[in-house]
Amino acid sequence: LSPPMSGSELWCVHSDPCGICCAGVTYILLFFADWVVCTHLLPPWLGLSTGSCVLGLAFLLISALAVASHLRTMLTDPGAVPHEYTPSALLHDEKALPMCSRCNGFKPPDH
């Protein structure tokens, strides 16, 4: 794993070829869908009308938001519970505290 983000650095798992391939396939499929909708679906259906342009731009905006969301998720450090974390609200009953079996740190409570 790469070190967590600090400042403007990106966080990414570089040693995961399957994940990188899946991300590439995801972007290829998204851009292919953009191309199909904007060149083969909307113009034959509505012609080059204002409605066709508005629908095409709306679809491209949603697609761009999907790409931005995926990139942000893929390149942001997911975080972890700090090892010295102690849940103060649950300290009265230590048997009910969820613990990690590998590091003996507290886990976040389940909802």
ABEGO torsion letter per residue (X at the ends): XBBBBBEABBBBBAABAAAAAAAAAAAAAAAAAAAAAAAAAAAAAAEBBAAAAAAAAAAAAAAAAAAAAAAAAAABBAEBBBAABBBAAAAABAAABBBBAAAGBBBBBBX
